[in-house]
Amino acid sequence: MKYLLLLIVFLIPTLASRAQKFEGGVLGGVNGSQVRGDFTSGYQKPGINAGAYVNYNWSEKTFWGMELRFSQKGSRKNPDAKTGDQYKYIMRLNYIDIPVYAGYRSNDRISVFGGLSAGYLISGNEYNNYGLFPKEDRRPFNDFDVQALAGIRVKFTSRLSLDIRGAYSVVPIRDNPGEVLWYWLDSQFNNVLSTSLFYRLDF
């Protein structure tokens, strides 16, 4: 995996500089995430995303893209004084994601796209009212995640675009625990909404 990441780091600017059909740059933004299979709901876990991208223009209307991005995911549940719920729960997951997708430009400014994203888990931790879960309560997450994704991209200028997408795991990030825990109900899947700015660079 680490060799693939290094290859992509060097490949993105190289491809972007080889032909006018290629373009590349940097990206950054925010995630709102939740995890299906725990007892929380809603996109209450904020995080950041940042990385680099390359696009290849098949035609005036169609393109494919590939990215290398750091992405923070997980879920969050805060205590609720109105209901008397005293429990806090936070799942913090940090990934290196490699999305690959195909897109269609409906006009000069707006495009839609869809594809798959492979993710490698850098770190995964859980917290309650007392801080980090003790070692005896920790259950490992799967190292790899695969998400289906779809989104829309709006071009503001020749260099700056806004990207809004949703991504959902197609394989579990953690399997069924075999028992019902207060924070974990079933096999778990990432569910992420992302908003990012894309800035094109000249290489």
Residue pairs with C-beta under 8 A, 6 or more apart in sequence:
1 120
4 98
5 68
5 96
5 98
5 120
8 66
8 68
8 98
9 52
9 68
11 54
12 24
12 52
12 53
12 54
12 66
12 68
13 24
13 52
13 201
13 203
15 22
15 24
15 54
15 56
16 22
16 23
16 24
16 25
16 54
16 201
16 203
17 203
21 56
21 57
21 58
22 54
22 55
22 56
22 57
23 54
23 55
23 57
23 200
24 52
24 53
24 54
24 55
24 200
24 201
24 203
25 52
25 53
25 159
25 198
25 199
25 200
25 201
26 50
26 51
26 52
26 53
26 198
26 199
26 201
27 49
27 50
27 51
27 52
27 53
27 67
27 69
27 163
27 196
27 197
27 198
27 199
28 48
28 49
28 50
28 51
28 196
28 197
29 48
29 49
29 50
29 163
29 194
29 195
29 196
29 197
30 46
30 47
30 48
30 49
30 194
30 195
30 196
31 45
31 46
31 47
31 48
31 49
31 71
31 72
31 73
31 192
31 193
31 194
32 43
32 44
32 45
32 46
32 192
32 193
32 194
33 43
33 45
33 46
33 47
33 72
33 73
33 74
33 75
33 190
33 191
33 192
33 193
34 40
34 41
34 42
34 43
34 44
34 45
34 75
34 191
35 73
35 74
35 75
35 91
35 173
35 188
35 189
35 190
35 191
36 186
36 188
36 189
36 191
37 172
37 174
37 184
37 185
37 186
37 187
37 188
37 189
38 75
38 89
38 91
38 183
38 184
38 185
38 188
39 77
39 89
39 182
39 183
39 184
39 185
40 75
40 76
40 77
40 89
43 191
43 193
44 75
44 76
44 77
44 78
45 73
45 74
45 75
45 76
45 90
45 91
45 92
46 72
47 71
47 72
47 73
47 74
48 70
48 71
48 72
49 69
49 70
49 71
49 72
49 194
49 196
50 69
50 70
51 67
51 68
51 69
51 70
51 97
52 67
52 68
52 69
53 65
53 66
53 67
53 68
53 198
54 65
54 66
54 67
55 63
55 64
55 65
55 103
56 63
56 64
56 65
57 63
58 64
60 105
61 104
61 105
62 102
62 103
62 104
62 105
63 102
63 103
63 105
63 111
64 100
64 101
64 102
64 103
65 99
65 100
65 101
65 102
65 103
65 113
65 115
66 98
66 99
66 100
66 101
67 97
67 98
67 99
68 96
68 97
68 98
69 96
69 97
69 98
69 99
70 94
70 95
70 96
70 97
71 94
71 95
71 96
71 97
71 119
71 192
71 194
72 92
72 93
72 94
72 95
73 93
73 94
73 95
73 190
73 192
74 90
74 91
74 92
74 93
75 89
75 90
75 91
76 89
76 90
76 91
77 87
77 88
77 89
77 90
78 88
79 85
79 86
79 87
79 88
79 129
86 129
87 128
87 129
87 182
88 127
88 128
88 129
89 126
89 127
89 128
89 183
90 126
90 127
91 124
91 125
91 126
92 123
92 124
92 125
92 126
92 127
93 121
93 123
93 124
93 141
93 173
93 190
94 121
94 122
94 123
94 124
95 119
95 120
95 121
95 122
95 145
96 119
96 120
96 122
97 117
97 118
97 119
97 120
97 147
98 117
98 118
98 119
99 115
99 116
99 117
99 149
99 167
100 115
100 116
100 117
101 113
101 114
101 115
101 116
101 149
102 113
102 114
102 115
103 111
103 112
103 113
103 114
103 153
104 111
104 112
104 113
105 111
106 112
108 155
109 154
109 155
110 152
110 153
110 154
110 155
111 152
111 153
111 155
112 150
112 151
112 152
112 153
113 150
113 151
113 152
113 153
113 165
114 148
114 149
114 150
114 151
115 148
115 149
116 146
116 147
116 148
116 149
116 170
117 146
117 147
117 148
117 149
117 167
118 144
118 145
118 146
119 144
119 145
119 146
119 147
119 190
120 143
120 144
120 145
121 141
121 142
121 143
121 144
121 145
121 173
124 140
124 141
125 132
125 133
126 132
126 133
126 138
126 183
127 133
128 183
139 174
139 177
139 184
140 174
141 173
141 174
142 171
142 172
142 173
142 174
142 175
144 171
145 169
145 171
145 173
145 190
146 169
146 170
146 171
147 167
147 168
147 169
147 170
147 190
147 192
148 167
148 168
148 170
149 165
149 166
149 167
149 168
150 165
150 166
151 163
151 164
151 165
151 166
151 194
152 163
152 164
152 165
153 161
153 162
153 163
153 164
153 198
154 161
154 162
154 164
155 161
156 162
158 200
159 199
159 200
160 197
160 198
160 199
160 200
161 197
161 198
161 200
162 195
162 196
162 197
162 198
163 194
163 195
163 196
163 197
163 198
164 193
164 194
164 195
165 193
165 194
165 196
166 191
166 192
166 193
166 194
167 190
167 191
167 192
167 194
168 189
168 190
168 191
168 192
169 189
169 190
169 191
172 187
172 188
172 189
173 188
173 189
173 190
174 184
174 187
174 188
175 187
176 186
176 187
177 184
